[in-house]
C-alpha cells in the first residue's frame, strides 16, 4: 500500500512539473514581449505561435528531468541536493531547447525569451518542490506518510544514524528499535534483542525498512545477518562505517556495477575547481592593483633597511604534497638560517629587520603570494602552506595532518582568521583546516576572504 501511494505521488509530481514548465513557457512570452520588451523585438511573433510550440518543452522536459533524477523516491534526499538536481535539469532543458530551435523553421525563437523561460522554470520548480517538502513534513508530523524502520547495530555508526533520525522528524522515519548482541549504552531507542530475534522483531514491529549499521569491528556478523535477511521482504539499507577514517568529500562510485566508496578526495573537483580558480584569478588580479602603491613603497623600505634582495623564495608544500616556491617580501636579514637551519620565527626574533617586523605583523610580506595564486600554485583561501622540513616532523605527531594537502594552500584561511597562526596550537590549526576541507564551498571562500579584510591580516601571533 505504501509503495502504491508513492507511485501515485510521483505521478502527480511528474504531471505538476510538466504543467509548471508549460506555464513558465507562456509566462516567458509575456515577460519578454509585453512586460519587459527590451531590447525591442524586430518582429514579434503572436502568442499563438509560441503557444503552439509549448508541447516541445513538455516533450523535452520528460527525459531531461528523469535523467536529472527528479523522480526517484528520496526520503533522505536533502533539499540542497534536490535544488542541484533542479538546476541540472533546467540547464539541460535549456540546452535541449536551444538545440531544438535550430531545426525549427517557422520563425526564429528569441534568445532573450529562452533566458526568461530558464529563470522562471528554475525558480518556479524550486519553490514548488520546497512547498511539497514542507507539505510532506506537515503530514509526517501529523502521523501520516511514515516509514517504520529498524536498526541493526549498537555501536557508534548505529548511534550516529539514530541521532540523525531523531533530529529530522520531517523525514517521517519512525525508529521501532534496534538489534545488537547486547544492550547498548549509546542507543536511546528500544532494544529489541540480539540478532537471533531478527525474524521475530520484524514481524512484531512491522517495519518497512532495515538499516544495517555495524561498526568496522563488527563486520564479521554481516554474513549471518545477510543470510537471515535474505528470507525477509523488507527494504535493506547498509550504512558503511566511514567514521573510523576521517571522510573528506565522500562519494559513492560505480565500477561496472561494483559500488565503491571514495572516502578522501579533494572537495574542489569538476565545476568546483573552475569556480574556485575563477575566484582566485579575479581576487588576486584586483588585489594586486589595489595595493599598487605598496609595490613601490615596500621594496624601497626593504632595500634601505638591510642588504639583500627584495623578494624571498621559500619551498613550501601544496596540493597533493607537491612542493612549490612561495614568494614573499624579504623580512629577515639575508642568510638568516645559514647557521641555524630551518627554525620557527619567535617573538622578538633578532633575525627580523625593523621594516620586516612590521610587515610580518600586518602580513604585508605575503603580498607577493598573489602571484603564486595567479600562477596556480596557491589559492586565495586554503590551509597555510608549510615547509617540507617541518611537515616531516608534524605528520607523525598530529593525526590527519597530511589531509590539509587535499586542497591548494591559501594566502588566508579559516585557521588564520580564527587566530591559529604562528607559534600557536598545531592541533587546533589542523582542526580548523579539516573543518574547512569538510565544509568547503565557494561561498565559504568568499566569507573567509571578507573576514580576512577586517581581521585576518593583522595577527598578534605573526612575528
Number of C-alpha atoms within 10 A of each C-alpha: 6 10 8 9 11 13 14 11 14 16 13 12 17 17 14 14 22 20 13 19 25 21 16 25 26 17 16 24 22 16 18 23 20 11 10 10 13 10 9 10 12 6 9 15 15 10 12 10 11 16 13 9 12 17 15 13 19 20 11 16 23 15 13 19 21 13 14 18 16 21 15 10 12 11 12 12 11 10 13 9 10 18 19 13 18 22 19 19 22 25 16 18 22 21 14 15 17 14 11 13 17 10 8 11 8 8 12 12 17 17 12 18 17 19 14 19 25 22 15 21 26 21 16 17 21 19 13 16 18 15 12 13 16 13 13 18 19 15 15 19 15 11 11 12 17 19 17 16 22 28 27 23 25 24 20 19 21 24 20 15 15 22 14 11 17 17 10 12 14 20 22 24 21 18 20 20 21 30 23 21 13 13 15 17 9 13 19 13 17 13 17 22 17 16 19 13 12 20 13 12 20 20 10 9 15 14 19 18 19 20 18 22 27 24 19 15 10 12 12 10 13 14 10 11 15 12 10 14 16 11 9 13 10 15 12 16 12 12 14 14 17 14 13 11 10 14 16 20 16 16 12 9 12 9 7 6 7 7 10 11 12 13 16 15 16 21 18 20 12 8 9 14 14 12 14 21 19 12 18 22 19 13 18 21 15 12 13 17 11 10 12 10 10 14 14 10 10 19 16 12 14 23 14 11 15 18 10 15 13 16 14 17 12 11 15 21 22 28 18 14 17 12 16 18 15 23 20 21 24 26 25 22 17 16 11 14 12 8 7 8 9 12 10 11 14 14 14 9 12 13 17 21 18 15 19 25 21 16 22 23 16 17 21 19 22 18 20 18 23 26 18 21 24 18 11 13 20 27 29 28 27 26 29 24 23 15 16 16 13 13 17 10 10 16 13 11 12 12 12 16 19 15 22 26 21 20 24 26 24 22 25 25 26 28 23 26 20 17 19 23 20 18 13 12 12 15 16 15 22 22 18 19 24 22 15 22 25 16 12 19 16 15 10 14 22 16 13 23 20 12 17 20 12 10 13 21 20 19 19 13 16 23 23
